[in-house]
């Protein structure tokens, strides 16, 4: 095996040539996987390592088969709340609570300045949805989103790539054929993807094919030069339980499967995005369909959300769906906050959404047999039995909340304030370990 040479090869191209990159060595070490096995997975497209060489030094992250399920945090300004300071607070929280990646979805204020500030602050992979900036530029320059030129679509991708964006959601699978399927379907929620809506409006207004689909090779050329990981977006994802697993969704997924193969031919790293609102009994089927149609490319799901009636609690709704999806084979969870469907999330909403998705990811990793997942639970259980609070603190997902509750609800005993002297594990340990008869004790 060779050390990777300097040059402009993508991670996939390096892996196919047997060259070991610093990113591969780091990810293999982090995941406890032999580097030879990781290289094979990257070469096959079953694992991606999002890293734009212009981003600088970051904490490399691997996403895909045999790796820990990863969690993404969405942040970004809106027209109503364009303040960058609030978004930078969300970056700090994301790093503090160990998010794997961040996506900047800003649509308000100076979004280029905001993105550059986030790039400088975020030492983990950063993703974007470039069509957002392209749409905003089109409004400023032409007065309308639908008046974008085809060059406008690609110029924003090139500029973001130069800045150092590591992965990009590109709605290349939303085609004219898919739009016709949508028209004939009669959906409840039509299109809930903002990027998907922009593409649909442009395509119908201009009576032309989606430029990202029509000129996919042009997109691949940019991605290859900067080693951008393409996250093929699901512009027709279901936004209501009633719309789950319908023909428009599957039509788009078939197209995405074709685009995955074209990306791999050019050594471009790619993952596929998935739903969305899906009832519990359809989640596993959705994962299996995606894996089959997209040649086992890493699958990135939003949620999924398993009911439509819980605004304010959608981080819980999402965590339920995310645990099932990841256990069935999804590789990457996009968190959902309590503010989903209601408004721009606060920094506290970001924390809640992130922790909820991390719980889902870890629960799935136990089922998947990911190295270290079951062992961490086992160590925590042993520490709980021993009333070893310091060790528990090192193992829990949220040590800050752990300490806060312990302090606020403390007790003079070694146990917690729920049971105190009546702690079941303390009592049972004492009597199981006692030699001879335990006379006079009544539980």
C-alpha positions as CSV (number, residue, x, y, z in Angstrom):
1,X,0.0,0.0,0.0
2,X,1.3,3.5,-0.9
3,X,1.1,6.8,0.8
4,X,-1.0,9.2,-1.2
5,X,0.9,11.4,-3.5
6,X,0.4,15.2,-3.6
7,X,-2.0,16.1,-6.4
8,X,-5.7,16.5,-7.1
9,X,-7.0,13.0,-6.8
10,X,-10.3,12.6,-5.0
11,X,-10.5,10.3,-2.0
12,X,-12.2,7.7,-4.2
13,X,-9.6,7.9,-6.9
14,X,-6.8,7.6,-4.3
15,X,-8.5,4.6,-2.8
16,X,-8.8,2.9,-6.2
17,X,-5.1,3.4,-6.8
18,X,-4.3,2.0,-3.3
19,X,-3.0,5.3,-2.0
20,X,-3.6,6.0,1.7
21,X,-4.6,9.6,2.4
22,X,-4.3,11.3,5.8
23,X,-8.1,11.4,5.9
24,X,-8.3,7.7,5.4
25,X,-5.8,6.9,8.1
26,X,-7.6,9.2,10.5
27,X,-11.1,7.8,9.8
28,X,-9.8,4.2,10.1
29,X,-8.3,4.9,13.5
30,X,-11.4,6.7,14.7
31,X,-13.7,3.9,13.6
32,X,-11.4,1.0,14.8
33,X,-11.3,-0.4,11.2
34,X,-8.3,-1.7,9.4
35,X,-7.2,0.9,6.9
36,X,-7.1,-1.7,4.1
37,X,-10.8,-2.4,4.7
38,X,-11.7,1.3,4.7
39,X,-9.9,1.9,1.5
40,X,-11.9,-0.8,-0.2
41,X,-15.1,0.7,1.0
42,X,-14.1,4.2,-0.2
43,X,-13.1,2.7,-3.6
44,X,-16.4,1.0,-3.9
45,X,-18.4,4.1,-3.0
46,X,-19.9,2.6,0.1
47,X,-18.0,5.1,2.3
48,X,-17.5,8.8,1.7
49,X,-15.0,11.2,3.4
50,X,-16.3,14.7,2.8
51,X,-13.2,17.0,2.6
52,X,-12.6,19.9,0.3
53,X,-8.8,20.6,0.3
54,X,-9.6,24.3,0.5
55,X,-11.3,23.9,3.9
56,X,-8.0,23.6,5.7
57,X,-7.5,21.3,8.7
58,X,-10.7,19.6,9.9
59,X,-11.8,16.6,11.9
60,X,-12.2,14.1,9.1
61,X,-15.5,12.1,9.1
62,X,-16.3,8.9,7.3
63,X,-19.9,8.2,6.4
64,X,-21.2,4.8,5.2
65,X,-21.0,1.0,5.6
66,X,-19.5,-0.5,8.8
67,X,-19.0,3.0,10.3
68,X,-20.7,4.7,13.2
69,X,-24.0,6.4,12.2
70,X,-23.3,10.1,11.7
71,X,-25.5,13.1,12.6
72,X,-25.7,16.4,10.8
73,X,-26.8,19.7,12.2
74,X,-28.6,22.3,10.0
75,X,-28.1,25.9,10.9
76,X,-28.4,29.2,8.9
77,X,-30.1,32.5,8.8
78,X,-33.5,33.4,7.3
79,X,-35.1,36.5,5.9
80,X,-36.7,37.2,9.3
81,X,-33.6,36.4,11.4
82,X,-30.5,37.3,9.4
83,X,-28.2,37.8,12.4
84,X,-24.9,35.9,12.1
85,X,-24.1,36.0,15.8
86,X,-27.0,33.6,16.6
87,X,-25.8,31.1,14.0
88,X,-22.2,31.2,15.3
89,X,-23.6,30.3,18.7
90,X,-25.2,27.2,17.0
91,X,-21.8,26.3,15.6
92,X,-20.3,26.4,19.1
93,X,-23.1,24.2,20.4
94,X,-22.7,21.8,17.5
95,X,-19.0,21.4,18.2
96,X,-19.5,21.2,22.0
97,X,-22.0,18.3,21.6
98,X,-19.9,16.6,19.0
99,X,-22.0,16.9,15.8
100,X,-20.3,15.1,12.9
101,X,-21.1,17.7,10.2
102,X,-22.8,21.0,9.8
103,X,-24.9,22.4,6.9
104,X,-25.3,26.1,6.4
105,X,-28.8,26.7,4.9
106,X,-28.7,30.5,5.2
107,X,-31.2,32.5,3.1
108,X,-31.1,35.9,4.9
109,X,-28.5,38.6,5.2
110,X,-25.0,38.4,3.7
111,X,-25.0,34.7,3.1
112,X,-21.5,34.6,1.6
113,X,-20.0,36.3,4.6
114,X,-22.0,34.1,6.9
115,X,-20.8,30.9,5.2
116,X,-17.2,32.1,5.3
117,X,-17.4,32.8,9.0
118,X,-18.9,29.4,9.6
119,X,-16.2,27.7,7.5
120,X,-13.6,29.5,9.6
121,X,-15.2,28.4,12.9
122,X,-16.3,24.9,12.0
123,X,-13.5,22.3,12.2
124,X,-15.8,19.6,10.9
125,X,-17.2,19.0,7.4
126,X,-19.5,21.8,6.1
127,X,-22.3,21.3,3.7
128,X,-24.5,23.7,1.8
129,X,-27.5,23.7,-0.7
130,X,-26.0,25.9,-3.5
131,X,-29.3,26.5,-5.2
132,X,-30.3,28.7,-2.2
133,X,-27.6,31.2,-3.0
134,X,-28.2,30.9,-6.7
135,X,-31.9,31.8,-6.1
136,X,-31.1,34.8,-3.9
137,X,-28.6,36.1,-6.5
138,X,-31.2,35.6,-9.2
139,X,-33.7,37.7,-7.3
140,X,-31.1,40.4,-6.8
141,X,-29.9,40.4,-10.4
142,X,-33.0,39.4,-12.4
143,X,-35.9,40.0,-10.1
144,X,-37.0,36.4,-10.0
145,X,-35.8,32.9,-9.2
146,X,-37.0,31.5,-12.5
147,X,-34.9,34.0,-14.5
148,X,-31.7,32.3,-13.5
149,X,-29.5,31.2,-16.4
150,X,-28.0,27.8,-16.6
151,X,-24.6,29.4,-15.9
152,X,-26.0,30.9,-12.7
153,X,-26.7,27.3,-11.4
154,X,-23.0,26.3,-11.8
155,X,-21.2,29.6,-10.9
156,X,-22.4,29.4,-7.3
157,X,-21.2,25.8,-7.0
158,X,-17.7,26.8,-8.3
159,X,-17.5,29.8,-5.9
160,X,-18.6,27.7,-2.9
161,X,-16.1,25.0,-3.9
162,X,-13.3,27.5,-3.9
163,X,-14.2,28.7,-0.4
164,X,-13.9,25.2,0.9
165,X,-17.4,23.7,1.2
166,X,-17.0,20.0,1.8
167,X,-20.3,18.5,0.6
168,X,-23.3,19.9,-1.3
169,X,-26.9,19.0,-1.7
170,X,-27.7,19.0,-5.4
171,X,-31.2,18.2,-6.6
172,X,-30.1,16.7,-9.8
173,X,-32.7,13.9,-9.7
174,X,-35.7,16.2,-9.9
175,X,-36.4,15.9,-13.7
176,X,-39.2,16.9,-16.0
177,X,-40.4,13.3,-15.9
178,X,-40.6,13.4,-12.1
179,X,-42.6,16.6,-12.3
180,X,-45.1,15.0,-14.6
181,X,-45.4,12.1,-12.1
182,X,-46.0,14.7,-9.3
183,X,-48.8,16.4,-11.4
184,X,-50.6,13.1,-11.9
185,X,-50.1,11.9,-8.3
186,X,-52.3,14.3,-6.4
187,X,-50.2,14.6,-3.3
188,X,-51.3,16.1,0.0
189,X,-48.2,18.2,0.5
190,X,-46.9,18.5,-3.1
191,X,-43.2,19.6,-2.6
192,X,-41.8,20.5,0.8
193,X,-38.1,20.7,-0.3
194,X,-37.1,24.4,-0.7
195,X,-34.4,23.4,-3.2
196,X,-36.8,21.1,-4.9
197,X,-39.4,23.9,-5.2
198,X,-36.9,26.2,-6.8
199,X,-35.9,23.6,-9.4
200,X,-39.6,22.8,-10.1
201,X,-40.5,26.4,-10.6
202,X,-37.5,27.0,-12.9
203,X,-38.1,23.9,-15.0
204,X,-41.8,24.6,-15.5
205,X,-41.3,28.3,-16.2
206,X,-38.5,27.8,-18.7
207,X,-39.8,24.6,-20.2
208,X,-36.3,23.2,-20.0
209,X,-34.7,20.2,-18.2
210,X,-33.2,20.7,-14.7
211,X,-29.6,22.0,-15.5
212,X,-28.0,19.9,-12.8
213,X,-29.5,16.8,-14.6
214,X,-29.0,18.0,-18.2
215,X,-25.4,19.0,-17.6
216,X,-24.5,16.5,-14.8
217,X,-21.0,16.1,-16.3
218,X,-20.3,19.8,-15.8
219,X,-21.2,19.4,-12.1
220,X,-19.0,16.3,-11.8
221,X,-16.1,18.3,-13.2
222,X,-16.3,20.8,-10.5
223,X,-16.8,18.2,-7.8
224,X,-13.8,16.2,-9.0
225,X,-11.5,19.2,-9.0
226,X,-12.2,20.1,-5.4
227,X,-13.2,16.6,-4.2
228,X,-16.7,17.8,-3.2
229,X,-18.9,15.0,-2.0
230,X,-22.2,15.3,-3.8
231,X,-25.2,14.7,-1.6
232,X,-27.9,13.9,-4.2
233,X,-31.0,15.7,-2.8
234,X,-34.5,14.3,-2.8
235,X,-36.5,17.3,-4.1
236,X,-39.6,15.1,-4.2
237,X,-39.3,13.7,-0.7
238,X,-42.7,13.2,1.0
239,X,-43.6,16.0,3.3
240,X,-46.7,14.2,4.7
241,X,-47.3,10.7,5.9
242,X,-50.0,10.3,3.2
243,X,-47.4,11.0,0.5
244,X,-44.8,8.4,1.7
245,X,-43.3,6.0,-0.9
246,X,-45.3,7.3,-3.8
247,X,-44.5,7.3,-7.5
248,X,-42.8,10.7,-7.6
249,X,-40.5,9.8,-4.7
250,X,-39.5,6.5,-6.3
251,X,-39.2,8.1,-9.8
252,X,-36.6,10.5,-8.4
253,X,-34.8,7.7,-6.5
254,X,-34.5,5.7,-9.8
255,X,-32.8,8.7,-11.4
256,X,-30.5,9.2,-8.4
257,X,-29.4,5.6,-8.7
258,X,-28.3,6.3,-12.3
259,X,-26.5,9.5,-11.3
260,X,-24.6,7.6,-8.5
261,X,-23.1,5.4,-11.2
262,X,-22.1,8.3,-13.4
263,X,-20.4,10.1,-10.4
264,X,-18.4,7.0,-9.6
265,X,-17.2,6.7,-13.2
266,X,-15.6,10.1,-12.6
267,X,-14.2,9.2,-9.2
268,X,-16.6,11.6,-7.5
269,X,-17.8,10.8,-3.9
270,X,-21.5,10.7,-3.6
271,X,-24.3,10.0,-1.1
272,X,-28.0,9.9,-1.6
273,X,-30.6,11.8,0.5
274,X,-33.9,10.3,1.6
275,X,-37.2,11.1,3.2
276,X,-38.9,12.8,4.9
277,X,-42.3,11.9,6.4
278,X,-42.6,8.1,6.5
279,X,-44.8,5.9,8.7
280,X,-43.0,3.4,10.9
281,X,-43.9,0.3,8.8
282,X,-42.5,1.8,5.6
283,X,-39.1,3.0,6.9
284,X,-37.1,-0.3,6.6
285,X,-38.6,-0.8,3.1
286,X,-37.5,2.7,2.1
287,X,-33.9,2.0,3.2
288,X,-33.7,-1.3,1.4
289,X,-35.1,0.2,-1.8
290,X,-32.5,3.0,-1.7
291,X,-29.7,0.7,-1.1
292,X,-30.8,-1.6,-3.9
293,X,-31.4,1.2,-6.5
294,X,-28.3,3.2,-5.5
295,X,-25.7,0.4,-5.4
296,X,-25.2,0.7,-1.6
297,X,-24.1,4.4,-1.7
298,X,-24.3,6.0,1.8
299,X,-27.9,7.1,2.6
300,X,-28.6,10.4,4.3
301,X,-32.1,10.7,5.8
302,X,-34.0,13.7,7.2
303,X,-35.6,12.1,10.3
304,X,-37.6,10.3,9.0
305,X,-40.6,11.8,10.8
306,X,-43.1,9.1,11.7
307,X,-46.2,11.4,12.3
308,X,-47.3,14.8,11.2
309,X,-49.1,15.9,14.4
310,X,-46.3,16.8,16.8
311,X,-44.9,20.2,16.0
312,X,-42.9,21.3,19.0
313,X,-41.8,17.7,19.5
314,X,-40.5,16.8,16.1
315,X,-37.0,16.1,17.4
316,X,-38.6,13.1,19.2
317,X,-40.7,12.2,16.2
318,X,-37.5,12.3,14.1
319,X,-35.4,10.3,16.6
320,X,-38.0,7.5,16.5
321,X,-37.8,7.3,12.7
322,X,-34.0,7.9,12.7
323,X,-33.4,4.9,15.0
324,X,-35.4,2.6,12.8
325,X,-33.8,3.9,9.6
326,X,-30.3,3.7,10.8
327,X,-30.8,0.2,12.2
328,X,-32.1,-0.8,8.8
329,X,-29.0,0.6,7.1
330,X,-29.2,4.4,6.8
331,X,-25.7,5.9,7.4
332,X,-26.3,9.5,8.1
333,X,-29.1,11.3,10.1
334,X,-30.0,14.9,9.5
335,X,-31.3,16.1,12.9
336,X,-34.7,17.7,13.3
337,X,-35.3,20.3,16.0
338,X,-38.4,21.0,18.1
339,X,-38.9,24.1,15.9
340,X,-39.3,22.1,12.7
341,X,-42.5,23.2,10.9
342,X,-42.8,26.2,13.3
343,X,-39.8,28.6,12.9
344,X,-36.1,29.1,12.8
345,X,-34.5,27.0,15.6
346,X,-32.8,28.7,18.6
347,X,-29.4,27.6,19.9
348,X,-31.2,25.5,22.6
349,X,-33.4,23.9,19.9
350,X,-30.2,22.9,18.1
351,X,-28.8,21.2,21.2
352,X,-32.1,19.3,21.7
353,X,-32.3,18.2,18.1
354,X,-28.7,17.1,18.0
355,X,-28.9,15.0,21.2
356,X,-32.1,13.4,20.1
357,X,-30.5,12.3,16.8
358,X,-27.4,11.1,18.5
359,X,-29.5,8.9,20.7
360,X,-31.2,7.4,17.6
361,X,-27.8,6.9,15.9
362,X,-26.3,5.2,18.9
363,X,-29.3,2.9,19.4
364,X,-29.0,1.9,15.8
365,X,-25.3,1.3,16.0
366,X,-25.9,-1.3,18.8
367,X,-28.2,-3.2,16.4
368,X,-25.7,-2.8,13.5
369,X,-22.9,-4.2,15.6
370,X,-20.7,-1.1,15.1
371,X,-17.5,-1.5,17.0
372,X,-17.7,0.1,20.5
373,X,-21.4,0.9,20.6
374,X,-22.5,-2.1,22.7
375,X,-19.3,-1.9,24.7
376,X,-20.1,1.7,25.7
377,X,-23.5,0.7,27.0
378,X,-22.0,-2.2,28.9
379,X,-19.5,0.0,30.6
380,X,-22.1,2.6,31.5
381,X,-24.3,-0.2,33.0
382,X,-21.4,-1.5,35.1
383,X,-20.6,2.0,36.3
384,X,-24.3,2.6,37.2
385,X,-24.4,-0.6,39.2
386,X,-21.2,0.5,41.1
387,X,-22.7,3.9,41.7
388,X,-19.6,5.3,39.9
389,X,-20.8,8.7,38.9
390,X,-17.5,9.9,37.6
391,X,-17.2,7.0,35.2
392,X,-20.8,7.5,34.1
393,X,-20.1,11.1,33.3
394,X,-17.4,10.1,30.9
395,X,-19.7,7.7,29.0
396,X,-23.0,9.6,28.7
397,X,-24.0,11.4,25.5
398,X,-24.7,14.7,27.3
399,X,-22.3,15.1,30.3
400,X,-23.4,18.7,30.8
401,X,-27.1,17.8,31.5
402,X,-25.9,14.8,33.6
403,X,-24.0,17.2,35.9
404,X,-26.8,19.7,35.9
405,X,-29.4,17.2,37.1
406,X,-27.0,15.6,39.6
407,X,-26.3,19.1,41.1
408,X,-30.0,20.2,41.1
409,X,-31.4,16.9,42.4
410,X,-28.5,15.8,44.6
411,X,-28.6,13.5,47.6
412,X,-26.4,12.8,50.7
413,X,-26.3,9.1,49.8
414,X,-24.1,7.4,47.2
415,X,-27.2,6.8,45.1
416,X,-29.3,9.3,43.2
417,X,-32.2,11.2,44.8
418,X,-34.8,9.1,43.1
419,X,-34.2,6.2,45.5
420,X,-31.5,7.3,48.0
421,X,-31.1,4.6,50.7
422,X,-33.6,2.4,48.8
423,X,-31.5,2.1,45.7
424,X,-32.3,-1.3,44.2
425,X,-28.8,-2.0,42.8
426,X,-27.2,-1.0,46.1
427,X,-29.5,-3.3,48.1
428,X,-29.2,-6.3,45.8
429,X,-25.4,-5.9,45.5
430,X,-25.1,-5.9,49.2
431,X,-27.2,-9.0,49.8
432,X,-26.0,-11.0,46.8
433,X,-22.4,-10.5,47.9
434,X,-23.1,-11.2,51.5
435,X,-22.1,-14.6,52.8
436,X,-24.6,-16.5,54.8
437,X,-28.2,-15.9,55.5
438,X,-29.6,-12.3,55.4
439,X,-32.0,-12.7,58.4
440,X,-34.5,-10.1,59.2
441,X,-34.4,-8.1,55.9
442,X,-37.7,-7.5,54.2
443,X,-37.7,-5.7,50.9
